[in-house]
């Protein structure tokens, strides 16, 4: 039976490296925020995101910080708090049925309606989840091997997986789309979701006051099931990509919460803005052409390994920003389940070893390679240029192809199989999440659908295991992926947020470095300090 969840449920990996950072309140008064309060406010929350949303349709949308575009209007089944807790939302309790982590059940909240007044029940939830699975969004491969979704009664939803899924609850949160529930009216006309929202969330999308690619406005949903958690009458998300423009808008009170940047961090602190940080991206050189179809040299794992040893990660991190960049030598960040502390695991800087491997593979004189990158998440393509320069030391001439029209275009190009290598970050709070990203076929990490039986066998065992047995298996997966060198880690970065003094409740952690402004519990939502 599903466990009763009467208070926030700690994720099973919460004991590892929990770096929750409370919002620092400081001296930048926002001109836009007012004295709203739970249950009714008279203010607008002004947010910023560096790019346009991938889609306003939750089944086709992105995750991470871009989840804000859907989270405002759509509730998830389970809410992930800034501190990394799994909290009841549209589902009030959940648990696995039987052994093996293959059958997962959720009990739904009573009395919830979609924005058009239709009821949120098990049939509606099942329909939304089934639509997500077949809609063709980029997040579908990350939610596990879903075999069926069914309503066992009017308030119970059961998900059955073809193989064990230890992170079923996490895939029901606001960051994965699977558990972000769309109402029947939206499912009947998916194109309508690009101009109107059909969720149960605290706000509804307002196309009349929104400007595509510039700002997205959301108005208070007067029929939201928990009005005590609503603190603003409206929320606006402004699209501003330039870090200096973001800082200027934050300093002048045009933004309440915005994404910071290492290049403006010290200026923001000097200006008295509150700063919230948390570990997030693990930037990697994605060697997609693992069979050497486009660039024959990449078909030899010794060449791929040589690239791993050629990167002076400490120098790259120091040059980019020592306060917010760290060398990354493994596919998972330190402190998370699957990271190996023993010496000998991970790529250390060893130029002699790199050159030796290149010579053994028959490429002592190097070769040429095209690398796809973008300037949105990698401002000025600084990380990509540093990697290209380092690879030049072992004779690899890198031609940077910059996709500057936005993240959606980059994802489309990177997933097309037209590029041998890409620069792209992974993110995740455990090995299941990370490997779901970097191994999922048809994505920027694996556009050529490459598989390795040893990795698949180890993951299958790990997903059905618990405790130390699972940890040991995760570490073996880590080491095998290092040997394959499909994804070569470079540096890890921290998410940075600037917070005005009249907004409180903003928290972030290694389990959730992308906090959201709304929450099903008033204590977890962002709110006016007054």
C-alpha positions in Angstrom: 0.0 0.0 0.0 1.2 3.5 -0.6 2.8 5.1 2.4 0.9 7.9 4.1 2.8 11.2 3.5 1.7 13.7 6.0 4.9 15.7 5.9 7.6 16.3 3.3 9.3 13.0 2.4 13.1 13.1 2.3 14.6 11.7 -0.9 16.6 8.5 -0.3 19.8 10.3 -1.4 19.2 13.3 0.9 22.1 12.3 3.2 24.7 12.9 0.5 26.2 16.4 0.1 23.1 18.3 1.0 24.1 21.9 0.3 20.9 23.7 0.9 21.5 27.5 0.8 18.9 29.8 2.3 18.0 32.9 0.5 20.2 35.9 1.6 18.1 39.0 2.0 19.8 42.2 1.1 19.4 45.8 0.0 17.9 46.0 -3.5 14.3 47.1 -3.3 12.1 45.8 -6.1 9.8 48.2 -7.7 7.5 45.4 -8.8 6.8 43.4 -5.7 4.2 44.4 -3.2 2.8 43.3 0.1 1.1 40.1 -1.0 0.3 37.3 1.4 -0.9 33.7 1.3 -4.5 33.5 0.3 -4.5 36.8 -1.6 -2.0 39.3 -2.8 -1.8 42.5 -4.8 1.6 42.2 -6.3 3.6 40.9 -9.3 6.6 38.7 -9.0 9.2 39.5 -11.7 11.4 36.6 -12.8 14.1 36.1 -15.5 15.2 33.2 -17.6 18.0 33.4 -20.2 16.1 32.0 -23.1 12.6 31.4 -24.5 10.8 28.2 -23.3 11.3 25.1 -25.4 7.5 24.8 -25.3 4.6 25.9 -23.1 3.2 22.4 -23.6 4.5 20.5 -20.5 4.9 17.3 -22.5 7.3 19.0 -24.9 8.9 21.4 -22.5 12.4 21.4 -21.1 13.5 20.9 -17.5 15.9 22.5 -15.1 15.3 26.2 -14.7 13.1 26.3 -17.8 10.5 24.4 -15.8 9.3 27.7 -14.5 7.3 28.3 -17.7 5.1 25.2 -17.1 5.4 25.0 -13.3 3.5 28.3 -12.8 0.4 26.9 -14.5 0.7 23.1 -14.0 0.9 21.1 -10.8 3.1 18.0 -10.7 2.0 14.8 -8.9 4.9 15.2 -6.5 6.7 18.4 -5.8 10.5 18.7 -5.3 11.3 21.4 -2.8 14.4 23.6 -3.0 15.9 21.6 -0.2 15.5 18.3 -2.0 12.4 17.0 -0.3 9.6 15.1 -2.1 6.4 16.8 -1.1 2.8 15.8 -1.8 1.1 17.8 -4.5 -1.6 16.3 -6.8 -0.5 12.9 -5.2 -0.9 12.8 -1.4 1.0 9.5 -1.0 3.0 7.0 -3.1 5.0 3.8 -2.8 6.2 0.7 -4.8 3.9 -2.3 -4.9 5.7 -5.6 -4.2 9.5 -6.1 -4.7 11.8 -5.1 -7.4 10.9 -1.4 -7.9 8.8 -2.1 -11.0 5.2 -1.2 -9.9 4.6 2.3 -8.5 1.3 3.6 -7.1 0.0 7.1 -6.1 -3.1 8.2 -4.3 -4.5 11.4 -5.7 -5.7 14.5 -3.9 -9.5 15.0 -3.8 -11.4 18.2 -4.9 -8.8 19.5 -7.4 -10.0 20.9 -10.7 -8.3 22.1 -13.9 -8.4 25.7 -14.9 -11.5 25.1 -17.1 -13.4 23.5 -14.1 -13.1 19.9 -15.1 -12.1 17.4 -12.3 -8.7 16.1 -11.7 -9.1 12.4 -11.2 -7.3 9.2 -12.0 -8.6 8.9 -15.5 -7.5 12.5 -16.3 -4.0 11.8 -14.8 -3.6 8.6 -16.8 -4.6 10.4 -20.0 -2.1 13.1 -19.4 0.7 10.7 -18.6 0.0 8.6 -21.7 0.0 11.7 -23.8 3.4 12.7 -22.4 4.9 9.3 -23.4 3.8 9.5 -27.0 4.1 13.3 -27.6 7.7 13.1 -28.7 9.2 15.4 -26.1 12.9 15.3 -25.2 12.2 14.2 -21.5 10.3 11.1 -22.3 13.4 8.8 -22.4 14.3 10.0 -18.9 11.3 8.7 -17.0 12.1 5.0 -17.2 10.8 2.0 -19.2 7.1 2.7 -18.7 5.0 -0.3 -19.8 1.6 0.9 -18.7 -0.2 3.6 -16.7 -3.6 2.7 -15.3 -6.3 3.9 -13.0 -7.0 1.2 -10.4 -9.9 3.3 -9.0 -11.0 7.0 -9.3 -8.1 8.2 -7.0 -5.3 5.7 -7.6 -2.8 5.6 -10.5 -0.5 2.7 -11.0 2.6 2.9 -13.2 4.3 -0.4 -14.3 7.9 -0.4 -15.6 9.5 -3.0 -17.9 12.6 -2.8 -15.7 13.3 -1.6 -12.1 13.1 2.1 -11.7 14.4 3.3 -8.3 13.6 6.9 -9.0 9.9 6.6 -10.0 8.9 9.3 -7.4 11.4 11.8 -8.7 10.2 11.4 -12.3 6.7 12.6 -11.1 8.1 16.0 -10.1 7.9 19.3 -11.9 11.2 18.7 -13.7 10.3 15.6 -15.8 7.0 16.3 -17.5 5.6 12.8 -16.9 3.9 13.8 -13.7 3.0 17.4 -14.8 -0.7 17.0 -15.4 -2.5 18.5 -18.4 -6.3 18.7 -18.4 -8.6 16.9 -20.9 -9.3 20.1 -22.9 -5.6 20.6 -23.5 -5.1 16.9 -24.5 -8.0 17.2 -27.0 -6.2 20.1 -28.7 -2.5 20.0 -27.9 -1.8 23.0 -30.2 -3.9 25.1 -27.9 -1.3 24.6 -25.1 1.0 27.0 -26.9 -1.3 29.9 -26.3 -3.3 28.8 -23.2 -2.7 26.7 -20.2 -4.9 23.7 -19.1 -3.5 22.8 -15.7 -4.3 22.8 -12.0 -1.6 25.3 -11.1 -1.6 28.5 -9.1 -1.6 30.6 -12.3 -2.9 30.6 -15.8 -0.9 31.7 -18.8 -2.0 35.1 -20.2 -1.2 35.3 -23.9 -2.7 38.8 -24.2 0.0 40.4 -22.0 2.8 38.1 -23.1 5.3 38.6 -25.9 6.8 35.5 -27.4 10.5 35.4 -26.9 10.4 38.5 -24.6 8.1 38.0 -21.6 5.6 35.5 -20.4 2.8 36.6 -18.0 0.7 34.4 -15.7 -2.4 35.5 -13.8 -3.6 34.1 -10.5 -5.9 31.1 -10.7 -8.8 32.0 -8.4 -9.8 28.3 -8.2 -6.5 26.9 -7.1 -7.0 24.1 -4.5 -4.7 25.7 -1.9 -5.1 29.5 -2.0 -3.0 29.9 1.2 0.1 29.0 -1.0 -0.6 31.8 -3.5 1.4 35.0 -2.7 1.1 37.0 -5.9 -1.6 38.2 -8.2 0.6 37.7 -11.3 4.0 36.4 -12.3 6.1 37.6 -15.2 9.1 35.7 -16.6 11.3 38.0 -18.7 13.7 36.6 -21.3 17.1 38.2 -20.8 20.2 36.4 -21.8 23.0 38.9 -21.3 24.4 38.6 -17.8 25.2 42.3 -17.6 21.6 43.2 -18.6 20.3 40.8 -16.0 22.5 42.4 -13.3 21.3 45.9 -14.3 17.6 44.8 -14.2 18.1 43.3 -10.8 19.9 46.3 -9.4 17.2 48.7 -10.6 14.4 46.6 -9.1 13.0 45.4 -12.4 13.6 41.8 -11.4 12.9 40.1 -8.1 14.7 36.8 -8.7 17.1 36.2 -11.6 19.8 33.8 -12.8 23.2 35.1 -11.9 26.5 34.6 -13.6 30.1 34.2 -12.5 31.0 37.3 -14.5 28.7 39.5 -12.5 28.7 37.7 -9.1 31.1 40.1 -7.3 29.2 43.1 -8.7 25.9 41.7 -7.5 27.3 41.1 -4.0 28.8 44.6 -3.9 25.4 46.0 -4.9 23.8 44.2 -1.9 21.7 41.6 -3.9 21.0 38.4 -2.1 22.8 35.4 -3.7 21.7 31.8 -3.6 24.0 29.1 -5.1 23.9 25.3 -5.5 25.9 22.8 -7.6 24.2 21.9 -10.9 25.7 21.4 -14.3 28.4 18.8 -15.0 29.8 20.1 -18.3 31.0 17.4 -20.6 32.6 16.8 -24.0 30.0 14.5 -25.6 31.7 12.3 -28.2 28.5 11.3 -30.0 30.1 9.6 -33.0 31.3 6.5 -31.1 31.5 4.3 -34.2 33.5 6.8 -36.2 30.8 7.3 -38.8 31.5 11.0 -39.2 35.0 11.3 -37.7 36.7 7.9 -37.9 39.2 8.6 -35.1 36.3 8.8 -32.5 35.6 5.1 -33.2 38.7 4.2 -31.2 38.2 4.4 -27.4 41.9 5.2 -27.0 41.3 8.5 -28.8 38.3 9.3 -26.7 40.3 8.5 -23.5 43.1 10.7 -24.8 40.8 13.6 -24.9 39.9 13.0 -21.2 43.5 13.1 -20.2 44.3 16.2 -22.4 42.1 18.5 -20.4 43.7 20.6 -17.7 40.5 21.0 -15.7 41.9 22.9 -12.8 43.3 25.6 -15.2 40.0 25.8 -17.1 38.0 26.2 -13.9 40.3 28.8 -12.5 40.2 30.8 -15.7 36.4 30.7 -15.9 35.7 31.6 -12.3 37.2 29.8 -9.2 34.3 30.7 -7.0 31.7 28.9 -9.2 33.6 26.4 -11.4 35.2 23.2 -10.2 37.2 20.5 -12.1 35.0 17.5 -12.9 36.6 14.1 -13.6 33.6 11.8 -13.3 30.2 11.6 -14.9 28.6 12.2 -11.5 29.4 15.0 -9.0 31.3 14.4 -5.7 29.2 13.2 -2.8 26.4 11.6 -4.9 25.7 7.9 -5.0 28.0 6.4 -7.6 30.9 8.8 -7.3 34.2 6.9 -6.6 36.6 8.5 -4.1 39.4 6.1 -4.7 42.5 7.4 -6.6 42.6 6.1 -10.1 39.0 6.7 -11.0 38.3 9.7 -13.2 40.4 11.7 -15.7 43.4 13.5 -14.3 45.4 15.9 -16.5 48.1 13.8 -18.1 49.3 15.2 -21.4 52.0 12.5 -21.9 49.4 9.8 -21.4 47.0 11.5 -23.8 49.7 11.7 -26.5 50.7 8.1 -26.0 47.1 7.0 -26.5 46.8 9.0 -29.6 49.9 7.4 -31.0 48.8 3.9 -30.1 45.5 4.6 -32.0 47.4 5.7 -35.0 46.7 9.5 -34.6 50.0 10.8 -33.4 49.6 13.7 -35.9 46.1 14.4 -34.8 42.9 14.9 -36.8 40.1 17.5 -37.4 36.8 17.4 -35.6 33.7 19.6 -35.6 32.2 20.5 -32.2 28.7 21.8 -31.9 28.1 24.3 -29.1 25.9 27.2 -28.1 26.2 30.6 -26.2 23.1 30.4 -24.0 24.2 28.0 -21.3 27.8 28.5 -22.2 28.1 32.3 -22.4 30.5 33.4 -25.1 31.2 29.7 -25.6 34.0 30.1 -23.0 33.9 26.4 -21.9 33.9 25.1 -25.4 36.7 27.3 -26.5 38.8 26.2 -23.5 38.2 22.6 -24.4 39.1 23.2 -28.1 42.3 24.8 -27.1 43.3 22.0 -24.8 42.6 19.4 -27.5 44.8 21.3 -29.8 47.7 20.3 -27.5 47.4 16.7 -28.7 46.9 17.6 -32.4 43.1 17.7 -32.5 42.0 20.6 -34.6 38.5 21.6 -33.4 36.1 23.5 -35.6 33.5 25.1 -33.3 30.0 25.3 -34.8 28.0 27.7 -32.8 24.2 27.4 -32.7 23.2 30.8 -31.5 19.5 30.8 -32.2 18.6 29.2 -28.9 18.6 26.0 -26.8 15.7 24.4 -28.7 17.6 24.7 -32.0 20.8 23.4 -30.4 18.9 20.3 -29.0 17.4 19.7 -32.4 20.7 20.0 -34.2 22.6 17.9 -31.6 20.0 15.1 -31.7 20.1 14.9 -35.5 23.2 12.7 -35.7 24.9 15.3 -38.0 27.7 16.2 -35.5 30.5 14.1 -34.2 30.9 15.9 -30.9 29.0 18.5 -28.7 29.5 20.5 -25.5 26.5 20.0 -23.2 25.9 19.6 -19.5 24.3 16.8 -17.6 22.6 17.2 -14.2 21.1 14.8 -11.7 21.0 13.9 -8.0 22.0 10.2 -8.5 23.3 7.7 -11.0 19.8 6.8 -12.2 19.1 10.4 -13.3 22.5 11.0 -14.8 22.6 7.8 -16.8 19.0 8.3 -18.0 20.3 11.5 -19.6 23.6 10.5 -21.0 22.5 7.1 -22.3 19.0 7.9 -23.6 18.9 7.2 -27.4 18.0 10.0 -29.8 19.2 12.8 -27.5 22.1 15.2 -27.7 24.1 12.7 -25.5 23.4 9.7 -27.7 22.1 10.7 -31.1 23.6 7.6 -32.7 21.7 5.3 -30.2 24.9 3.6 -28.9 24.5 0.9 -26.2 26.9 -1.1 -24.1 25.6 -4.4 -22.7 27.9 -4.3 -19.6 26.5 -0.9 -18.6 22.9 -2.0 -19.2 23.4 -5.2 -17.1 25.0 -3.2 -14.2 22.2 -0.6 -14.3 19.6 -3.3 -14.3 21.0 -4.9 -11.2 21.5 -1.5 -9.5 18.0 -0.3 -10.1 16.5 -3.4 -8.4 19.0 -3.2 -5.5 19.1 -1.1 -2.3 21.7 0.2 0.1 25.4 -0.6 -0.3 24.7 -3.1 -3.0 23.2 -0.4 -5.2 26.1 2.0 -4.5 28.7 -0.6 -5.4 26.9 -1.3 -8.7 26.6 2.4 -9.5 30.4 2.8 -9.0 31.0 0.0 -11.4 28.8 1.8 -14.0 30.8 5.0 -13.4 34.1 3.2 -14.0 32.8 1.4 -17.2 31.6 4.7 -18.6 35.0 6.2 -17.9 36.6 3.4 -19.9 34.2 3.9 -22.8 34.8 7.7 -22.7 31.5 8.4 -24.6 31.0 11.4 -22.3 34.1 13.2 -21.1 33.5 15.4 -18.0 35.2 18.8 -17.9 34.0 21.1 -15.2 31.0 21.5 -12.8 29.2 24.8 -12.3 27.0 26.3 -9.7 23.6 27.7 -10.3 23.6 31.3 -9.1 20.5 33.3 -8.3 20.1 37.0 -7.4 17.3 37.7 -5.0 15.8 41.1 -4.1 15.4 42.0 -0.4 11.6 41.9 -0.5 11.4 38.2 -1.6 12.0 35.4 0.8 11.7 31.6 0.7 14.2 31.0 -2.2 16.3 27.9 -1.4 18.5 25.6 -3.6 20.5 22.5 -3.0 22.5 19.8 -4.8 19.3 17.8 -5.0 17.4 20.7 -6.5 19.6 23.5 -7.9 16.6 25.0 -9.9 14.1 26.2 -7.2 10.6 27.1 -8.4 8.6 30.1 -7.1 5.4 28.2 -6.4 4.8 25.2 -4.1 1.8 23.3 -2.8 2.8 24.3 0.7 2.8 28.0 1.7 6.0 27.4 3.8 7.9 26.3 0.7 6.7 29.0 -1.8 8.5 32.3 -2.6 6.7 35.2 -0.9 7.1 38.9 0.0 9.4 39.4 2.9 6.8 41.7 4.4 
